[in-house]
Amino acid sequence: MSLHGVELAEIPEETARVARAVFPKGCLAMRMRDVLGPVFADAQFEGLFPVRGRPAVSPARLALVSVLQFAEGLTDRQAAHAVRSRLDWKYALSLELADTGFDFSVLSEFRARLAESDADRVVFDAVLRAGGEAGLVKAGKRQRTDATHVLAVTRDLSRLEFVVETLRAVLNQVAEVAGEWLVTVAAPEWFDRYSARPEDSRFPSRWAARVEHGDQCGADGMVLLKAVWSVSAPPSLRALPAVELLRQTWVQQFYQADDAVRWREPKNTPPGLIRLRTPHEPGARTGSKRDLGWSGYKVHLSETCEPDAPHLITHIHTTPAPVSDIAVLEDIHTALAERELLPDEHLVDAGYVDAEQIHHARRDHGIDLVGPVGKVTNRKQAAGDFFDNTRFTIDWDQHTVTCPGGKQSTVWRATTSHRGTPVTRVKFPARECGPCELRTSCTDSPKGRALTFRPQAEHEILQQARIEQDTALWRRRYGHRAGVEGTISQGVQAFGLRRSRYRGLAKTRLQHHFTGAAINLARLDAWLTGRPLARTRISPFAALRPAG
């Protein structure tokens, strides 16, 4: 296919006349076309298509169809039918009334091109840019960010189901490529163990029997792996994706001891960020948050939150499920800087906030990061039984610390924490701490008091933030963050945000950018028509809470 630019600026006269007659007050698709213009141009997608070949369907039209499709929750078939039959869509797409549209499979091919080219942000950015050109989204002021879990399209598997299904999947793929060779390798009992899907099999109920079944599966998989890498095996088998997935899975789930393959204890399996969970979606991972556990991904939404403008999503960031919130904050700020949409004040929850992040946001982007920082974690210090760090005077230039009793430290050592971040460790001599009359309020260690500090800028930020967040002024300021949970609710209930439509991180990320563009269209339409934000719902019992 090749790209031949199509001009979307002009709406056919007959299409415009009939559409305005049928929709005298307009509708979402028509209002967005009138206010934002064409939004997309074929030139934005020219890198996705070769220069030679038969003409492709206009990618600008496909992009707008995709956004409208997600705005209304349509399947590909329904969206293609809407292009053929609906006046408002023909109006938005600049199509003649008699235009027959395209086959629904074109939408899937278009998404694949976007995902393979890492162009998942193009559609979302175009809608956001159109909103900016209309004066409805600007840099500065406040923005807020929160995240929610996203379920993978594949079902959850137990460990035993996972290893059995992985071996079954590779046997099926090898059978298609080299069936005659596989017959010489497979033991007769393999056909009973791995012909049926795990959900159609009856696994042992006793734990010991399940472990034995897992060990047997591990031994069978090891036999297959050795056979694939033997000189008698077709070399092409080693390049099969299923064979590589089997190798990685067996490294994670089994170990070899005394010439026997054994199932690993759960505590000896890799961390969730790299641990595979299903052979049918290698990119999905298992995440947890408080009492919630899920398999799939996590999506972070950032949005504007000023009362005099529509609340538009400015950035969407999709990650594997185990990635922590704090790890993506710099990526969010960098992306907002590229769009020239950095806020003055960024409201986030505790998962994104640490003294290091507050310092870097101020230093690198000029952003005031607002969110609750962690309290003192030492139980005795938090209860006031022992002196915490605030009771010690630090001389950063002289590298000394003075305790409440007037004694100075003798050890000042720059090192790193268990997370790899820079810290300073300080120690007071035991000969000074032993006879000190304040010892019972300072330490119970016979070796004297030891302290750990962050770098000066972060230490001072942390102390100041802990004081400020206990004030009524800070709580009122932070109260604006709560509205982002309504955005997540809207995304989940109206746009299917929490359940992936497609397999793999790349296509799930693309889905979220289409969803974000659709939410922005809906919010722009609500703003233009004067539809107010829904009120926060309060249960009848909660409404009885006494004031104060």
N, C-alpha and C positions, 0 to 999 in steps of 0.2 A: 504494500500500500504506500502511496505517496500523499503528501499534503498539498492541497490546492486551496489557498486562502478563500474564505467565504466572508462576505461583508454582512454583518448583523445589525448595522446601524439603522437601516431603513426597514420599517414594518410594512409589508404589502398593504396597499390602500384598502382592498376589499376585506382583508383579514381584520384590519383595524376598525373598519366600519361595522362589520358584523359583531365583533367582540364587544365593542362599546354599546351596541344596541342590546346585546344579551346581558351584559354586565354593566348597567349604567352607573353603579356605584363602585365598580372595579372589584378586584379580588387580589389575593396575595401575589400571584404570578404577574398580573398586569400592573399592580402598584409598584412592585419591585422593578419592573422594566421601565416604568415611567420615571421613577425617582433615581435609580442607580444606572440606567442605561443598559447597554448590552452586557456589561460586567466582564465577559470573557472575549478574547480574540484568538484566532487560530495561531497567531505568531507566538503566543505564550507556550504552545505545545509543539513547536516545530522540531525540537530535539527528539521527540518520540517517534518520528516517522522518517523513512528514507526519502530521498529526493526523486526516486524513480518508482514506477509501478502504477497500478490502477488507483484512481482517486479514493481517498478515505472519506468516511462521513466526517463532517466538520467537528473537530474536537472541542471547539468552543460551544457548539450545540450540545455535544455529549456531556460536557462539564455542567452546563446549566440543567440538562435533563437529570443528571445524577444528583444535583443538589435538590431539585424539586422532588425527585424520587424519595430521598431521605426525609425531606420535609413532610411528606405524606405517608411514609412507611410502605412504599409500594415494592413489589417484586420487579425483576427485570421485564418480565412479560407484561405486567400491568403498566410499567412506565412506557414501554414501547407502544402499547395500545393507547395510552394517553396522548402521545405525540401525534398519532394518527387521528384521534377522535375529539380531542378537547380544544375548544376555541381559546381558552386562556393560555394554554401551553403553546399553541401556534402563535399567539400574539407575542409571548415572551421570547419565542425562538425565531421570530421573523420568518415564519413559514407561510406559504400560500395555503388557502383553504383546501385545495385538492391534493396537497402533499401527502404521500402515503407513508412517510417516515422510514424506519429501518428495522431490520430484524433484531429481536431482543438480545441475541448473542453478542452484538456489537458492544453493548455496555460492559459485559464481562471482559471482552478483549481490551477495551479502553482502560478498565481498572488494572488489568494485568500490565499494560504498558506503563501506567503511572507507578505501580509498585516496583517493577523491575528497574525503572529509571530513577528511583528515589525522588520522584516528583510529587510525593503525596501532599505537600504543602501548597502546591500551585493553585488548586481550586479554592482552598480556604483563604489563602492570602489575597486572591483576586476579589472575593466578596468583602473581606475586611478593608482592602484598599478602596473599593467602591464606596463603602460606608464612610471612610475618611475623606474622600473627595467630596462627599455630600455634607461634610462638616459634622458627622454624627459620632466620630471616634477620634480622639486626640491623645497625644502623649501628655504625661504629667498627671497630677492629682492622684486619685486612689485607684488601686486595683487589688483584687483578692484572688487567692488560689486555694484549691482543695483537690483531693484525689478520691477515686472510688475504684473498687475492684471490677474486673471484667472477666466473665467466665468464658473459657475456651469453647469452641464449637464441638470439640470431641468430649466424650463422657469421661468421668473420673474412673481410674482403675486402681485396684489394690495392687500391692507389690507383686503378688503371685500372678494376678491377671496380666500385669504389665510384662513380666518376663515371658510368660507363655505366649501372649499376643505378639510380642516382638519376634520371638522365634518362629511363630506361625507365619508372620508377615514376610520374613526373609525367605522362608521355605517356599512360599507362593511365588515370590519374585524370582528366585533362582529356578523354580520349576518352569516358568515361562521362558527363561533364557537358555537353560541347559538341563532340560528334564531328563534326558537319557543319562547324563553324568550323575544327577542327583539320585537316581534310582540305585546306583552302585554304592552310594554313600549312606543313604537313609536306612536305619534299622527298621525292621518290620513293625515294631511297636510304635514308631513315630507316627504312623498313619492313624493310630487310635488316639494318641496324645494330642496331635496338632492339626488334625483335619477340621475340627469344629471350633467355632469361636469360644473364647473363655466364658462368656455369659451363657452359652448353651451347654457348658460342661458342669459337672458336679465335683467341686474340689472337696478334699477332706475337711471335716469340721474341727478336728483336734489340731492344736497348734503344732505338736511334734510331727504329725502326719503331713501338715502343710509345709513344714520346713523340709521334710524328706522329699516331698514333691518338687519343691523349689530346687533342692540340690540335684535332683534327677534332671530337671530342665536345664540347670547350669551345665551339667556334664554333657547333655545332648548338644547344647549350643557350642560348647568348646570343641566337640568332635567336628561339628560343621565348620567352625572357624579354621581349624587345622586343615581340614580337607580343602577348603577354599584356597588356602595359601600353599597347598602342596603343588608339586610340579605337574601332577596329572590333571589339575583343574584348569578349565578355560581361564586365561588371564583376565578376560572381561568381567568375570564375577567380582573381582576385588574392587572394581569401580562402581558397583551397584550401591546406591544410597542406603538400601536396607541392610546390606552387609556391613557398611561402616557404622550404621546405627546399632547393629547387633554388637559389634566390637566395643563401642563406647558403653553400651548398656551393661555388657558383661564385666567390663572394668569397674563400673560403678556398683554393681549388685553382687558380684561374686569374687572369691579369692581362691587360690590354689594352695592346698596344704597336704603334704604326704601323698602326692599324685592324685588327690581327690579335689573336686570342685565343691566349694561350700558357699552357702548363702551368707552374705554379710549381716551382722547385727545392724539394726536401724541406726544406732549411734555411730557406726563406722561408714555410713554412706556419705557421699559428698554433700556440701551445703546446697540449699534449695536453688541458688542462682545458676548452678550448672547441672543440677540433677535432672535427668530426663524423666518424663512421666507417662508418655504414650508414644508408640511408634508412628502414629498417624498425624502427630503435630509436634515435631521436634522442638519448636520454639517455645512451646507452652511450659510454664514452670508453676510450682506450688508456692503460694504466698499465705501469710497469716497476719491477722491484726486483731489483737485482743482475743475474743472467743471465736472469731471468724476464720475459717480456712477455705481456700479455693484454689483451683487450677486454672491458669490462664495468664492474665496481664493486669496492668494497672494504668489508669489514665488520669492525668493531671489537667485541670481546667483553670485558666486564668481569665478574669473578666474585669471590665470597668464597673464602677459602682457609684457614680455620681448621680444625684437626684435630678439634675437638669439635662440628662442625656440618656439614651437607651443603654441598658447594660449589655454590652456586646462582648463575646468571647474573643480575647486577643491572642491566646496561644493554647495549643493542645499538645501534650507530651505523653506518649505511650511507651511503657517499659514492660519488661518481664515482671511478673507478680512480686518476686522477693526484693526488688530494688527499693531502697528506703527513700522516703520523701526528701530527706535532707540532701541526698546525693544528686538530685535533679535540679536543685534551686539555681545553681550557676548556669546550667543549660537553659533554663527558662529565662533568666535575665539576659543572657547572650542573645537568644532568639528575639526577645522584645527589643533589644538594642538594634538588631539588624532591621527590624520593621520600623524603627524610630517611634516606638510606643512605650518606652520605659515610664513607669509611674514615679511620682515623687514619694509615695507611700505605698508599701506593699503589705497587705494584711494576710497572714497565714496562721495555721494552727501550730501546735507545739512540735509536730513531726518535722517541720521545715526549719526550726529556729535553733540556733546555738550562737554563742558569742562570736565564733569564727565566721559564721554566715552573716551576722549583723555587720561585722567589721568589713568583710569583703564587699557586701552590697553597698556600703557607704563609700568605700575607697575606690572601687572599680566602676560603679554605675551611678553613684550619687543617690541611691535609694535608701529610704528609711524603712528598714524591715521591722514590722510590728507583729509580735507574737509572744506567747508566754514562754519564758526560758525556764530551764529546770531549777528546782529548789535545791537546797543543800541536801545531799544524799546520805551523809553520815547521820545515823539515827540519834546519837547522843548530842551531836552539834545542833541538829534541827530542833531537838527538845530543849536546848539551852543548858544542858548539863556540862558541855565542854565548849571552850572558845572555838569559834569558827575562824575562817581566814580574815574576816572583816576586822577582827580584834588585833591583828598584827599590822605593823607599819613597815611598808616595803620601800627601800631606797634602791630604785632601779639602776641608778648611776653607779653607786658604790657596791652593788650586789650584796646587800645585807638586809636582814629582816629583824625588826625589834619586836619582842613579845610583850604582852601586857605587863610583865614583871620587870621590863627594862633590859632584859638580856638580849644579846645579839647572836645571830646564827653564825656558825663556823663553816658550813658547807653550802655552796651555791653551785648547782650542776645543771647545765642545759642538756636536755635529753628529749626523748619522744615518748608519747603515751602508747598504750596497747593498740590504739587506732592509727598510730603513725603520725600524730599531730605534735608539734613542738610544745614542750612544757619545761618548767624549771622546778627542780626538786631541791628543797631547803631542809637543813637539819640543824637542830640545836644540840649542844654537847650534853651528855648524860650528867656530867659533873655539875652543870649549872641547873638542870631540870630537877635533879634528885632532891636537893635541900630547899627548892623554891616553895614558898608558902602558898602559891597559886597552883601547885602541881595537880591537886585534885580536880581543878576546873579546866585543866589543860590537856593532860595526857595520863594514861595508865600504863604506858610502855616503859620498861626499865631502861631503854636506850635513849630516852629523850624524845621531844616533840619533833615530828617531821611534817612538812607541808609540801604541797604540789600546786604550782601556779601556772596559769596560761601566760602567753606573751603579754606584755604590759597593756597594749591597746585592747586586747580581748578581755583581760582581767578587769580593767576599768569599766568596759562596756557591760560585762556580766554583773558586776556589783551594782551599777546604776540601774540596769534593767530590772533586777530583783526588787529594788526599792520602788521604781515607778509602777510596776505592774500590780502593786497592792493599793494603788490610789484610785479614787472614783473617776478622775479625769482620764486615766489610761483605760479603764473599763469602758467608758463611754466611747472613747476613740476606737477601741478594738471591737466594739459591738457591731460595727459595719461589716465585719467579716462574715457574720452569720448568714447573710443573704446568699452566699455561694452554695450553701447546701440546698437552697431552692433551685439553683441552676442544675445541680446534679440530679435533683428529683425530677425536674422537667426533662433532662436528658434521658433518664432511666424510664420514666413512665410514658413519655410521648415520642421518644426517638430510639428506644432500644439500646441505650448507651452501654448497659451493663452486660450485654450478651453479644459475643462476637458472631458476625455473619460468616466469616471466612476463616481459613486456616492460616496460621503463621503470623508473626509479628508485623511484617511489612503490610499485609493486607488489612490486618486489624487496625494498624495506624492510619491507613488510608480511609477505612470506615469511619474512624473518629474524626478525621478532618472533614469528610463529607457531612458527618453529623453536626460538627461545629458550625459549618457554613449554613446548614439548614436551620439550626437554632438561631443564628444571627439573622437570617431572612425573616423568621417568624417574629423575632423581637423588633426588628426594624418595622415590620408591618404593624405590630401592636403599637409602637410609638407613633407612627404616622396616623393611625386611626384613633389615637387617644384612648386605647384600652389600658386601664391601670393594672399595676402589678397585683397579683392575688394576695390577699391578706394571709398572714401566718395563721395556720389552723391551731386552735387550742382546744383540748378536750374539755368537756363539761366539768369534769372533776378538777382539772388543773386551773380552770377559771375561778374556782372557789378559794384559791390560795389567798390568805390575808395579805394586804399590802405591807411592804417592809419586811 
